[in-house]
Amino acid sequence: MLTTAQFKKRLHGWLSYAFASEVFVIVSLTLFLPICLEQFARDNGYLLPGKTIPCKEALMPTGETDQPRCAVKIGFAWIDTASFSLYTNSLSVALQAITVISVGGIADNPKHRKRLLLGFAALGAASATLFLALPSSSPIWPLAALLAMFANVGFGTSVVAMNAYLPSLARGSPEVAKIRAEMDRTRSESELPADEGIGNGGASDHVDAPLMATSRPEEDQELRGTYDSELSRAMSRISSQGIALGYGAGICLLLVALVLVTVLHGSTFALRLAIGLSGIWWAVFSIPAAIWLDGGGDDGASADAVWIDDESADGGRKWNTRSEVVAAWRRLGGMLRPREIKRLRNTFKYLAAWFLLSDGFTTITSTAMLFGKTSLNMAPSALVIVGVLSPLSGILGSLVWPMLQRRLLWSNLKIVIVLVILCSLIPAYGCMGFVFQGRTKFGGLTSQGEMFGLAVYFGFVYGAFQGYARAFYAELLPPGEEARWYGLFSITDKSSSFVGPLVVGLISDLSGNIRYSFFFLVLMIWLAVPILMSVDVERGRKDAREYRYISTSDAT
């Protein structure tokens, strides 16, 4: 069992990595990477339809809309400069999903988890930092796409390893450890009649033992319920601390980037500098994690066979990377067998809705930034402000919506559905631009001022949605298998997130107007609503409690 000092050391190491890595998402992945990749392509592109005039020689003044369409030649194909950024994002997310699936088993192994985290953190931080050394005028400028892919893969995979620490951290918290000690004491006392006997083995011995055996299950069940509740609260508390620190760090660096982008007049170098700084921040603040996080075996809190899944034991099998990767894909295949899906049909219904929603919300973010830059011609400094407003509003939303829930007595599922409908109004509002554009100076996302208002609105809704989406999913999970199923939750997120950017890229390429992609985003989000409404929460909870995973070998 961990001492308080040991627990705090590991907790601070975990929080330091959240503080380090989340900056890359808020500063680069969400804001500057899409813009910078589009700017790289634009600096090397030509105006359509002639493809003879360089785009950088024909840029309109900042604040003007309807900037001329620009295309860049990649290999033998000409693609829209906005599509270059979207295609890169789509490929990077697909590669990230493959990597996350492959290393899931390794991240579950305490002996290799830290090296996995630090290795992919180094890959991601180095890739982001290298943007400082790659100008858009370089003949090898397309390497920017490769750096973006590596950075995204490094972040996603290292976060999987970071999340794998969360259960053991929660088990090591003083509140949980205290209850566990009481459980161990009760278990030891209940075993005394069998081990030591009472008196000389007379009839009284046989009377007491059954009575103790009869009372023990009720006492164990009550303690186990208390233990599970405290463990759940500890995990939520630690996770929330990580999210808060990450958002705070991201906002701090965004404000620094805003000053730099403004001073450098929104140049391509300013965008590269912002991404490079996020990589440096990521690397520097990962150092405390490298020092404080545990790199050996688990703390022992999970060693009791009562509390862990039997399949998590090594069973004497020799460990190697190849076997772990193969096993991870086999286990994923087993969980997705029709028999398993039928047994947990409500859990998989929610995963189907999550497939659409995670992709839709992620695509809204990247599409809005590209729309602001290419269609509204917003200055980089203005886009930074948009990037700051959204997470700030997200913090407020995550606090306000639970208060509304307590007042209105709504279930988690109802809150999720309401938030999804509210979020769908953003791309629907963008579609109205076809009506307002050219007729008024405001309405339908035709002015830059509307972007700031929508950033606040989106952050307020999306910040709450992230928390409620995870909380409701937890209600449908088999007890004792939360980590495995949250892994599937993450895989569903990553494997879907390349679809939206890919389709939006195709729409932008074929139509020459990224605004048409708002219709697709409305459709994607609304498709999830009837799926969410079909989830039977009570049946889902019952099925989850009774569920036990059956491997192929067990079935045969």
C-alpha positions as CSV (number, residue, x, y, z in Angstrom):
1,M,0.0,0.0,0.0
2,L,1.3,3.5,-0.9
3,T,2.2,6.0,1.7
4,T,0.7,9.5,1.5
5,A,4.0,10.8,0.2
6,Q,4.3,8.2,-2.5
7,F,0.7,8.8,-3.6
8,K,1.3,12.6,-3.9
9,K,4.5,12.0,-5.8
10,R,2.8,9.8,-8.4
11,L,-0.3,12.1,-8.5
12,H,1.9,15.1,-9.2
13,G,3.7,13.2,-11.9
14,W,0.4,12.3,-13.6
15,L,-0.9,15.8,-13.3
16,S,2.3,17.3,-14.7
17,Y,1.8,15.2,-17.9
18,A,-1.7,16.4,-18.2
19,F,-0.4,19.9,-17.8
20,A,2.2,19.2,-20.5
21,S,0.3,17.4,-23.2
22,E,-3.1,19.1,-23.2
23,V,-1.4,22.3,-24.4
24,F,-0.7,20.6,-27.7
25,V,-4.4,19.9,-28.2
26,I,-5.7,23.4,-27.3
27,V,-2.9,25.4,-29.0
28,S,-1.9,23.3,-31.9
29,L,-4.3,20.5,-32.7
30,T,-7.4,22.5,-32.4
31,L,-6.2,25.9,-33.6
32,F,-2.8,26.4,-35.2
33,L,-2.1,23.1,-37.0
34,P,-5.1,23.3,-39.3
35,I,-4.3,27.0,-40.0
36,C,-0.6,26.4,-40.5
37,L,-1.0,23.5,-42.8
38,E,-3.4,25.5,-45.0
39,Q,-1.0,28.4,-44.9
40,F,1.9,26.1,-46.0
41,A,-0.2,24.9,-48.9
42,R,-1.3,28.4,-49.8
43,D,2.3,29.7,-49.8
44,N,3.1,27.1,-52.4
45,G,-0.3,27.2,-54.2
46,Y,-1.7,28.9,-57.3
47,L,-5.0,30.7,-58.0
48,L,-7.7,28.8,-59.8
49,P,-8.6,28.3,-62.5
50,G,-5.5,29.3,-64.3
51,K,-3.0,27.9,-61.8
52,T,-0.4,30.4,-62.9
53,I,-0.6,33.2,-60.3
54,P,0.9,32.3,-56.9
55,C,-1.6,32.6,-54.1
56,K,0.7,34.5,-51.8
57,E,0.9,37.3,-54.4
58,A,-2.9,37.7,-54.6
59,L,-4.0,37.6,-50.9
60,M,-6.8,40.0,-50.1
61,P,-6.5,42.3,-47.1
62,T,-7.5,40.9,-43.8
63,G,-11.2,41.3,-43.1
64,E,-12.4,40.8,-46.6
65,T,-14.5,37.7,-47.4
66,D,-14.6,35.5,-50.5
67,Q,-10.9,35.1,-50.9
68,P,-10.0,33.6,-54.3
69,R,-9.8,29.9,-54.4
70,C,-6.3,28.5,-54.1
71,A,-5.0,25.0,-55.0
72,V,-1.7,23.3,-54.5
73,K,-0.1,20.4,-56.4
74,I,0.7,17.4,-54.3
75,G,2.3,14.7,-56.4
76,F,0.2,14.5,-59.6
77,A,-3.0,16.0,-58.1
78,W,-4.2,19.5,-57.5
79,I,-6.1,19.9,-54.2
80,D,-7.7,22.8,-52.5
81,T,-5.4,24.3,-49.8
82,A,-8.1,23.9,-47.1
83,S,-8.5,20.3,-48.2
84,F,-4.7,19.7,-47.7
85,S,-5.1,20.4,-44.0
86,L,-8.3,18.3,-43.7
87,Y,-6.7,15.3,-45.5
88,T,-3.7,15.5,-43.3
89,N,-5.8,15.5,-40.2
90,S,-7.8,12.6,-41.5
91,L,-4.7,10.5,-42.2
92,S,-3.2,11.4,-38.8
93,V,-6.3,10.4,-36.9
94,A,-6.5,7.0,-38.8
95,L,-2.8,6.3,-38.0
96,Q,-3.4,7.3,-34.4
97,A,-6.3,4.9,-34.1
98,I,-4.2,2.0,-35.4
99,T,-1.4,2.8,-33.0
100,V,-3.7,3.2,-30.0
101,I,-5.3,-0.2,-30.7
102,S,-1.9,-1.9,-31.1
103,V,-0.4,-0.6,-27.9
104,G,-3.4,-1.0,-25.6
105,G,-2.1,-4.1,-24.0
106,I,1.3,-2.6,-23.5
107,A,-0.2,0.4,-21.7
108,D,-2.0,-1.9,-19.3
109,N,1.3,-3.4,-18.2
110,P,2.8,-1.3,-15.4
111,K,6.3,-2.4,-16.2
112,H,6.2,-0.9,-19.7
113,R,3.6,1.9,-19.3
114,K,6.0,4.7,-18.4
115,R,8.4,4.0,-21.2
116,L,5.5,3.9,-23.7
117,L,4.2,7.2,-22.4
118,L,7.6,9.0,-22.5
119,G,8.6,7.5,-25.8
120,F,5.5,8.7,-27.6
121,A,5.6,12.0,-25.7
122,A,9.1,12.5,-27.1
123,L,7.9,11.7,-30.6
124,G,5.0,14.1,-30.4
125,A,6.9,17.0,-28.7
126,A,9.8,16.7,-31.1
127,S,7.5,16.6,-34.2
128,A,5.8,19.8,-33.0
129,T,9.0,21.5,-32.2
130,L,10.5,20.8,-35.6
131,F,7.9,23.1,-37.2
132,L,10.4,25.9,-36.1
133,A,13.0,24.5,-38.5
134,L,10.7,24.0,-41.5
135,P,9.7,27.2,-43.4
136,S,7.0,27.1,-46.0
137,S,9.5,28.2,-48.6
138,S,11.5,25.0,-48.2
139,P,11.4,22.5,-51.1
140,I,10.5,19.8,-48.6
141,W,7.6,21.8,-47.1
142,P,5.2,18.8,-47.5
143,L,7.0,17.2,-44.5
144,A,4.9,19.5,-42.4
145,A,2.0,17.1,-43.0
146,L,4.3,14.2,-41.8
147,L,5.3,16.2,-38.7
148,A,1.6,16.9,-37.9
149,M,0.8,13.1,-38.2
150,F,3.7,12.1,-35.9
151,A,2.7,14.8,-33.3
152,N,-0.9,13.6,-33.3
153,V,0.0,10.0,-33.0
154,G,2.5,10.8,-30.2
155,F,-0.2,12.7,-28.3
156,G,-3.0,10.1,-28.7
157,T,-0.8,7.1,-27.7
158,S,0.9,8.8,-24.8
159,V,-2.6,9.8,-23.4
160,V,-3.7,6.2,-23.6
161,A,-0.7,5.3,-21.3
162,M,-1.5,8.3,-19.1
163,N,-5.1,7.2,-18.7
164,A,-4.0,3.6,-17.8
165,Y,-2.4,5.1,-14.6
166,L,-5.7,6.5,-13.4
167,P,-7.2,3.4,-11.8
168,S,-4.1,2.6,-9.8
169,L,-3.8,6.3,-8.7
170,A,-7.4,6.2,-7.5
171,R,-6.7,3.0,-5.6
172,G,-3.7,4.6,-3.9
173,S,-5.6,7.7,-2.7
174,P,-5.8,7.8,1.1
175,E,-9.6,7.7,1.2
176,V,-9.8,4.5,-1.0
177,A,-6.8,2.9,0.8
178,K,-8.5,3.4,4.2
179,I,-11.6,1.5,3.0
180,R,-9.5,-1.2,1.5
181,A,-7.6,-1.7,4.7
182,E,-11.0,-2.1,6.5
183,M,-12.0,-4.7,3.9
184,D,-8.8,-6.6,4.4
185,R,-9.3,-6.6,8.2
186,T,-12.9,-7.8,7.9
187,R,-11.8,-10.6,5.5
188,S,-9.0,-11.7,7.9
189,E,-11.4,-11.8,10.9
190,S,-14.0,-13.8,8.9
191,E,-11.3,-16.4,8.2
192,L,-10.4,-17.0,11.9
193,P,-12.9,-19.8,12.7
194,A,-11.7,-21.8,9.7
195,D,-8.0,-21.3,10.4
196,E,-7.8,-21.4,14.2
197,G,-11.0,-23.0,15.4
198,I,-12.8,-22.2,18.6
199,G,-12.4,-24.3,21.8
200,N,-11.7,-27.9,21.1
201,G,-13.7,-28.4,17.9
202,G,-17.0,-29.2,19.7
203,A,-20.5,-28.5,18.5
204,S,-20.2,-24.8,19.3
205,D,-17.5,-24.5,16.6
206,H,-19.9,-25.7,14.0
207,V,-22.6,-23.4,15.1
208,D,-20.5,-20.2,15.0
209,A,-18.9,-20.9,11.6
210,P,-22.1,-21.1,9.5
211,L,-23.4,-17.9,11.3
212,M,-20.2,-16.1,10.3
213,A,-20.4,-17.4,6.8
214,T,-24.0,-16.2,6.5
215,S,-23.2,-12.7,7.7
216,R,-20.0,-12.2,5.7
217,P,-21.5,-11.8,2.2
218,E,-23.8,-9.0,3.4
219,E,-20.9,-7.2,5.1
220,D,-18.6,-7.8,2.2
221,Q,-21.2,-6.5,-0.2
222,E,-21.7,-3.3,1.8
223,L,-18.0,-2.7,2.1
224,R,-17.5,-3.4,-1.6
225,G,-20.2,-0.9,-2.5
226,T,-18.5,1.7,-0.3
227,Y,-15.2,0.9,-1.8
228,D,-16.5,1.2,-5.4
229,S,-18.3,4.5,-4.7
230,E,-15.2,6.0,-3.1
231,L,-13.0,4.7,-5.9
232,S,-15.3,6.2,-8.5
233,R,-15.2,9.6,-6.8
234,A,-11.4,9.4,-6.5
235,M,-11.1,8.7,-10.2
236,S,-13.5,11.5,-11.1
237,R,-11.6,13.9,-8.8
238,I,-8.2,13.1,-10.2
239,S,-9.4,13.2,-13.8
240,S,-11.1,16.6,-13.3
241,Q,-7.9,18.0,-11.8
242,G,-6.0,16.9,-14.9
243,I,-8.6,18.4,-17.2
244,A,-8.6,21.7,-15.3
245,L,-4.8,21.9,-15.3
246,G,-4.6,21.1,-19.0
247,Y,-7.2,23.7,-19.9
248,G,-5.4,26.3,-17.8
249,A,-2.1,25.5,-19.4
250,G,-3.6,25.7,-22.9
251,I,-5.2,29.1,-22.2
252,C,-1.9,30.5,-20.8
253,L,0.1,29.5,-23.9
254,L,-2.7,30.7,-26.2
255,L,-2.4,34.1,-24.6
256,V,1.3,34.1,-25.2
257,A,0.7,33.0,-28.8
258,L,-1.8,35.8,-29.3
259,V,0.9,38.3,-28.5
260,L,3.4,36.7,-30.7
261,V,1.0,36.3,-33.6
262,T,-0.1,39.9,-33.3
263,V,3.5,41.2,-33.1
264,L,4.5,39.1,-36.2
265,H,1.4,40.2,-38.1
266,G,0.0,36.7,-38.5
267,S,2.9,35.5,-40.7
268,T,3.5,31.8,-41.4
269,F,6.5,32.0,-39.1
270,A,4.1,33.1,-36.3
271,L,2.0,30.0,-36.8
272,R,5.0,27.8,-36.8
273,L,6.3,29.5,-33.7
274,A,3.0,28.8,-31.8
275,I,3.2,25.1,-32.8
276,G,6.9,24.9,-31.9
277,L,6.2,26.5,-28.5
278,S,3.5,23.9,-27.7
279,G,6.1,21.2,-28.5
280,I,8.7,22.8,-26.2
281,W,6.1,23.2,-23.4
282,W,5.1,19.5,-23.9
283,A,8.7,18.4,-23.6
284,V,9.7,20.5,-20.6
285,F,6.7,19.8,-18.4
286,S,7.0,16.1,-19.2
287,I,10.2,16.0,-17.2
288,P,8.4,15.9,-13.8
289,A,6.3,13.1,-15.1
290,A,9.5,11.2,-16.1
291,I,10.8,11.7,-12.5
292,W,7.7,11.1,-10.4
293,L,5.6,8.5,-12.3
294,D,6.1,4.9,-11.3
295,G,8.0,2.9,-13.8
296,G,8.0,-0.5,-12.1
297,G,5.3,-2.8,-11.0
298,D,1.9,-1.7,-9.7
299,D,1.6,-0.5,-6.1
300,G,0.0,-3.8,-5.1
301,A,-3.5,-2.5,-4.8
302,S,-4.5,-4.5,-7.8
303,A,-2.7,-7.7,-7.0
304,D,-5.6,-9.2,-5.1
305,A,-7.4,-11.5,-7.5
306,V,-10.7,-10.3,-6.1
307,W,-10.2,-6.9,-7.7
308,I,-8.7,-7.7,-11.1
309,D,-9.8,-9.5,-14.2
310,D,-8.1,-12.9,-14.5
311,E,-7.1,-12.1,-18.1
312,S,-4.8,-9.3,-16.8
313,A,-2.4,-11.8,-15.3
314,D,0.6,-12.8,-17.4
315,G,0.1,-16.5,-16.7
316,G,3.8,-17.1,-17.1
317,R,3.8,-16.1,-20.8
318,K,6.9,-14.5,-22.0
319,W,6.3,-10.8,-22.8
320,N,7.2,-9.3,-26.1
321,T,6.0,-6.3,-28.1
322,R,4.8,-8.4,-31.1
323,S,2.7,-10.8,-29.0
324,E,1.1,-7.9,-27.1
325,V,0.1,-6.1,-30.4
326,V,-1.4,-9.3,-31.8
327,A,-3.2,-9.9,-28.6
328,A,-4.6,-6.4,-28.6
329,W,-6.1,-6.8,-32.0
330,R,-7.5,-10.3,-31.2
331,R,-9.1,-9.0,-28.0
332,L,-10.7,-6.1,-29.9
333,G,-12.0,-8.6,-32.5
334,G,-13.5,-10.8,-29.6
335,M,-15.3,-7.8,-28.1
336,L,-16.9,-6.9,-31.4
337,R,-18.3,-10.4,-32.1
338,P,-22.0,-10.4,-32.8
339,R,-22.6,-12.5,-29.7
340,E,-20.9,-9.9,-27.4
341,I,-22.7,-7.0,-29.1
342,K,-26.1,-8.7,-28.6
343,R,-25.3,-9.2,-24.9
344,L,-24.5,-5.5,-24.4
345,R,-26.8,-4.1,-27.1
346,N,-27.5,-0.8,-25.3
347,T,-23.8,-0.2,-24.6
348,F,-23.0,-0.7,-28.3
349,K,-26.0,1.5,-29.3
350,Y,-24.4,4.3,-27.3
351,L,-21.0,3.6,-28.9
352,A,-22.7,3.9,-32.3
353,A,-24.0,7.3,-31.4
354,W,-20.6,8.2,-29.9
355,F,-19.0,7.3,-33.3
356,L,-21.1,10.0,-35.0
357,L,-20.9,12.6,-32.2
358,S,-17.2,12.5,-31.5
359,D,-16.5,12.8,-35.2
360,G,-19.1,15.5,-35.7
361,F,-17.9,17.6,-32.8
362,T,-14.2,17.3,-33.7
363,T,-15.0,18.2,-37.3
364,I,-17.0,21.2,-36.2
365,T,-13.9,22.6,-34.4
366,S,-11.5,22.1,-37.3
367,T,-14.0,23.2,-40.0
368,A,-14.9,26.4,-38.1
369,M,-11.3,27.4,-37.8
370,L,-10.7,26.8,-41.5
371,F,-13.9,28.5,-42.4
372,G,-12.9,31.6,-40.4
373,K,-9.5,31.7,-42.1
374,T,-10.5,31.0,-45.7
375,S,-14.1,32.3,-46.0
376,L,-14.2,35.1,-43.4
377,N,-10.5,35.8,-43.9
378,M,-9.9,36.3,-40.1
379,A,-6.5,37.3,-38.9
380,P,-4.5,34.7,-37.0
381,S,-4.7,36.8,-33.8
382,A,-8.5,36.8,-34.1
383,L,-8.5,33.0,-34.4
384,V,-6.4,32.8,-31.3
385,I,-9.0,34.7,-29.4
386,V,-11.6,32.3,-30.7
387,G,-9.4,29.5,-29.4
388,V,-9.2,31.1,-26.0
389,L,-12.9,31.8,-25.7
390,S,-14.0,28.2,-26.3
391,P,-12.1,26.5,-23.5
392,L,-12.9,29.3,-21.1
393,S,-16.5,28.9,-21.8
394,G,-16.1,25.2,-21.6
395,I,-15.0,25.5,-17.9
396,L,-18.1,27.5,-17.2
397,G,-20.4,25.0,-19.0
398,S,-19.0,22.1,-17.1
399,L,-19.9,23.9,-13.8
400,V,-23.3,25.2,-14.8
401,W,-24.9,22.2,-16.4
402,P,-24.6,20.0,-13.3
403,M,-26.4,22.7,-11.4
404,L,-29.2,22.8,-14.0
405,Q,-29.4,19.0,-13.8
406,R,-29.9,19.0,-10.1
407,R,-32.6,21.7,-10.4
408,L,-34.5,20.0,-13.3
409,L,-33.9,16.4,-12.1
410,W,-32.8,15.3,-15.6
411,S,-31.0,12.0,-16.2
412,N,-27.5,11.9,-17.7
413,L,-29.0,10.6,-21.0
414,K,-31.5,13.4,-21.3
415,I,-28.7,16.0,-20.7
416,V,-26.6,14.4,-23.4
417,I,-29.5,14.5,-25.9
418,V,-30.2,18.2,-25.1
419,L,-26.5,19.1,-25.4
420,V,-26.3,17.3,-28.8
421,I,-29.4,19.2,-30.1
422,L,-28.0,22.5,-28.9
423,C,-24.6,21.8,-30.6
424,S,-26.3,20.9,-33.9
425,L,-27.6,24.5,-34.1
426,I,-24.0,25.7,-34.8
427,P,-23.6,24.1,-38.3
428,A,-27.3,24.7,-38.9
429,Y,-26.7,28.4,-38.3
430,G,-23.8,28.3,-40.8
431,C,-26.1,26.8,-43.4
432,M,-28.3,29.9,-43.1
433,G,-25.4,31.9,-44.6
434,F,-26.6,30.9,-48.0
435,V,-29.7,33.0,-47.3
436,F,-28.0,36.0,-45.6
437,Q,-24.8,36.2,-47.6
438,G,-24.7,39.3,-49.8
439,R,-28.0,40.6,-48.4
440,T,-27.0,41.6,-44.9
441,K,-23.7,42.2,-43.0
442,F,-24.7,39.8,-40.2
443,G,-26.4,36.4,-39.9
444,G,-25.6,32.9,-40.9
445,L,-22.0,33.2,-40.0
446,T,-21.2,35.8,-42.6
447,S,-19.2,38.1,-40.3
448,Q,-16.2,37.7,-38.1
449,G,-18.0,38.9,-35.0
450,E,-20.4,35.9,-35.2
451,M,-17.4,33.6,-34.8
452,F,-16.6,35.0,-31.3
453,G,-20.2,34.5,-30.2
454,L,-20.4,30.9,-31.6
455,A,-17.0,30.1,-29.9
456,V,-18.5,31.0,-26.5
457,Y,-21.7,29.1,-27.3
458,F,-19.9,26.0,-28.5
459,G,-17.5,25.9,-25.5
460,F,-20.4,26.2,-23.1
461,V,-22.1,23.2,-24.7
462,Y,-19.1,21.1,-25.6
463,G,-17.4,21.4,-22.2
464,A,-20.4,19.9,-20.5
465,F,-20.9,17.3,-23.2
466,Q,-17.5,15.8,-22.7
467,G,-18.1,15.2,-19.0
468,Y,-21.6,13.8,-19.5
469,A,-20.7,11.6,-22.4
470,R,-18.1,9.8,-20.2
471,A,-20.4,9.7,-17.2
472,F,-23.3,8.2,-19.0
473,Y,-21.1,5.6,-20.7
474,A,-19.9,4.5,-17.3
475,E,-23.5,3.5,-16.4
476,L,-23.5,0.9,-19.2
477,L,-20.1,-0.8,-18.4
478,P,-19.6,-4.2,-16.9
479,P,-18.2,-3.9,-13.4
480,G,-14.5,-4.7,-13.2
481,E,-13.9,-4.1,-17.0
482,E,-14.1,-0.3,-17.1
483,A,-10.5,0.1,-18.5
484,R,-11.1,-2.3,-21.4
485,W,-14.4,-0.7,-22.3
486,Y,-13.1,2.8,-22.0
487,G,-10.4,1.7,-24.4
488,L,-13.1,0.7,-26.9
489,F,-14.7,4.1,-26.2
490,S,-11.4,5.8,-27.1
491,I,-10.9,3.6,-30.2
492,T,-14.4,4.4,-31.4
493,D,-13.6,8.1,-31.0
494,K,-10.2,7.9,-32.9
495,S,-11.5,5.5,-35.6
496,S,-14.4,7.8,-36.4
497,S,-12.6,11.1,-36.3
498,F,-11.0,10.7,-39.8
499,V,-14.4,10.4,-41.5
500,G,-15.6,14.0,-40.9
501,P,-12.5,15.8,-42.0
502,L,-12.3,13.5,-45.1
503,V,-15.8,14.2,-46.2
504,V,-15.5,18.0,-45.4
505,G,-12.3,18.0,-47.5
506,L,-14.0,16.3,-50.4
507,I,-16.9,18.8,-50.2
508,S,-14.6,21.7,-50.1
509,D,-12.6,20.3,-53.1
510,L,-15.6,19.5,-55.2
511,S,-17.7,22.6,-54.5
512,G,-15.0,25.2,-53.8
513,N,-17.0,26.5,-50.8
514,I,-16.4,25.0,-47.4
515,R,-19.8,26.3,-46.2
516,Y,-21.5,23.4,-47.9
517,S,-19.9,21.1,-45.3
518,F,-22.2,22.5,-42.6
519,F,-25.1,20.5,-44.1
520,F,-23.1,17.4,-43.7
521,L,-22.3,18.2,-40.0
522,V,-25.9,18.8,-39.2
523,L,-26.8,15.5,-40.7
524,M,-24.1,13.6,-38.9
525,I,-25.1,15.0,-35.5
526,W,-28.8,14.5,-36.0
527,L,-28.3,10.9,-37.0
528,A,-27.1,10.2,-33.5
529,V,-30.2,11.6,-31.8
530,P,-32.6,8.7,-32.5
531,I,-29.8,6.2,-31.6
532,L,-29.4,7.9,-28.2
533,M,-33.2,7.9,-27.7
534,S,-33.3,4.2,-28.3
535,V,-30.9,3.4,-25.5
536,D,-32.7,1.6,-22.6
537,V,-30.7,2.7,-19.6
538,E,-32.2,0.3,-17.0
539,R,-31.8,-2.7,-19.3
540,G,-28.3,-1.6,-20.2
541,R,-27.3,-1.4,-16.5
542,K,-28.8,-4.9,-15.9
543,D,-27.0,-6.4,-18.9
544,A,-23.7,-4.8,-17.8
545,R,-24.0,-6.2,-14.2
546,E,-24.6,-9.7,-15.5
547,Y,-22.0,-9.6,-18.3
548,R,-18.8,-11.7,-18.4
549,Y,-16.5,-11.6,-21.4
550,I,-16.1,-15.1,-23.0
551,S,-13.0,-15.6,-25.0
552,T,-12.8,-17.8,-28.0
553,S,-11.0,-20.5,-26.1
554,D,-13.7,-20.4,-23.3
555,A,-16.5,-20.7,-25.9
556,T,-15.0,-23.8,-27.4
